[in-house]
Amino acid sequence: MWRVLVTDEMRLGELKNPEVRLDYKPNLPREEILRLIEGYDALITRSRTHVDAELLQRGTQLKVVGRGGVGVDNVDLEAASRRGILVVNVPEANTRSAAELAWALLLASARGIAESDRKIREGQWDRKYLGLELDKKTLGIVGLGRIGGQVARFAKAFNMRVLAYDPYIPHSRAQTLGVELLDDLADMLRQSQFLTVHTPLTEETRGMIGRRELYLLPRGAVVVNAARGGIYDEKALAEILEEGHLWGAGLDVFEQEPPKAEHPLVRSPRVVHTAHLGANTLEAQERVGEAVLERVIETLKGNLAHALNTGFDAEGLQLFSAWLPLGEALGKLLAQITQGRPQTVEVSYYGEFEKNPDPIASAVAKGLLDQVLEAGATNLVSARPLLRDRGISLITRQVEQSLDYRQVLEVRLETDRETRRVRGAVLGGKPRIVGIDEHGVEAIPTGHMLVCVNRDRPGVVGKVGTLLGENGINIAGMQLGRDNPGGKALFVLAIDERPSEAVLEALRGLDVLERVDLAEL
């Protein structure tokens, strides 16, 4: 009989498997979990329980950890892999609930439901309020993943025209949903009478709907955020609502939660609020609990279909301990310096490797996806299926003959606009970037990096350094590469902090540079 310990609150449904003994002990203190875990075959948690190396070491019989929900950032995947413990999650369980809440906020904002409810409770019977219909209106969706795709289906049922902006989704997915996928966010905003966002909160998406973007929306538009606080610029949203440019807003999330009572969006009569309730339905909670329990039992039985960390034994992790972070760094670098929608990723291994280096390609895929997905949403095993879901092909090849080093990893990313490639090697046990496009460079893949393309002329680096210095940005390191004297050249600057958009625009305006890309590794 397998023993399963549940340490966080969730609805698990009725257990009908006589081979499993389920102990439901939510909200146990950590010390108690550490004391009890030794006797269990599986552990099921939500986000409260921190499943770190210490806990996994105490669980001498542990075979499976189940995470009820999407992210597994509270589970040490590498430590679990080293101990042969499989990790499963249920990322799809909340999709319907989150999409329905976004739609409820959209409808409530369009029809003034919250404001009318408030007035009735105050003794006012105000029938003068005129709402908005959705029929034949245009809905703009930022982020066409699982939840955004479900919202698109709702919109089609309401006879709406649906536009979407998502640089990481292929056109084929949009066509399947009956959605027009646009390459320019501003173009979509100008046409959207309703707007909803469904992206994770990353450096790329933080504040992406700011003052300029809100003013691009037609006057009288409705905006919704049931994704993550911080995607909208809250100060700008409050001011533009007050000015009357927007009809209303529906918000399930705030940048700081709970928001203060004096927050201008909390006080605004034009805003409908809910308290981060996207996943809070009886059905979603039951799905999460039932699904994670089912997956834990199936994994205990030997079905590895949902395990997030299969295929990486302790020996392999040790052997590729420097190559895996190198692959991830090269994927991240290409994701940030290559323009367009990714179509094909080609991973090439040059030289002889002691074991099959295929796990490194998974690290490359993870690095690519880490730029667009929430932290902890992808890992070495889930990365490849997630690439396939987005219509991105992953090709691997092994070449016995090496390049300039004994072993070289080359990654080539093809998009609908261009193709770029980067190369890396492990030197002295440390990952290094050794080439970008046709140029040989040697750089440490960490921190903020400016990748600059120019004609090989005197004074180029001096002008760039002067501009950065005038803006208080220190250069920590520099690497130069060129194809031939006087031809095309490339140099990489490691800098101590992220430049502002104004500084980047100034760099791109220098007549000595053909191209400037910023990457953060």
Secondary structure by P-SEA (a helix, b strand, c coil): cbbbbbcccccccccccccbbbbbbccccaaaaaacccccccccccccccccaaaaaacccccbbbbccccccccaaaaaaaacbbbbbbcccaaaaaaaaaaaaaaaaacaaaaaaaaaaaccccccbbbbbcccbbbbbccccaaaaaaaaaaaaaccbbbbbbccccaaaaaaacbbbbccaaaaaaaccbbbbbccccccccccccaaaaaacccbbbbbccccccccaaaaaaaaaaaccccbbbbccccccccccccccccccccccccccccccaaaaaaaaaaaaaaaaaaaaccccccccccccaaaaaaaaaaaaaaaaaaaaaaccccccccbbbbbbcccccccaaaaaaaaaaaaaccccccccccccaaaaaaaaacbbbbbbbbcccccccbbbbbbbbcccbbbbbbbbbccccccccccccbbbbbccccbbbbbbbccccaaaaaaaaaaaaacccccbbbbbbcccccbbbbbbbbcccccaaaaaaaaacccccbbbbbcc
